[in-house]
Amino acid sequence: ALPVRRSETAMELTYQAVVASGFTVQPSLQYVVGPGGRTGNPLLPGFPRIRNAVVVGLRATIQY
């Protein structure tokens, strides 16, 4: 039997800053509610639900 999936919600907060001419930095913060549609984790015994997640990222861009 396949698990019943529900919703997954992702919220993102990001900002792009110009550090110098041609160089930008963009930090990103994401919060994921109900990853995988609130299904159980098949890698763990008993299939406990996958917990909410926080993702932190950073992007740097150089234009030449």
Secondary structure, DSSP 4 states (H G I P E B T S, - for coil): -PPPP---EEEEEE--EEEETTEEEEEEEEEEESGGGS-B-TTSTT-PBPPPEEEEEEEEEE--
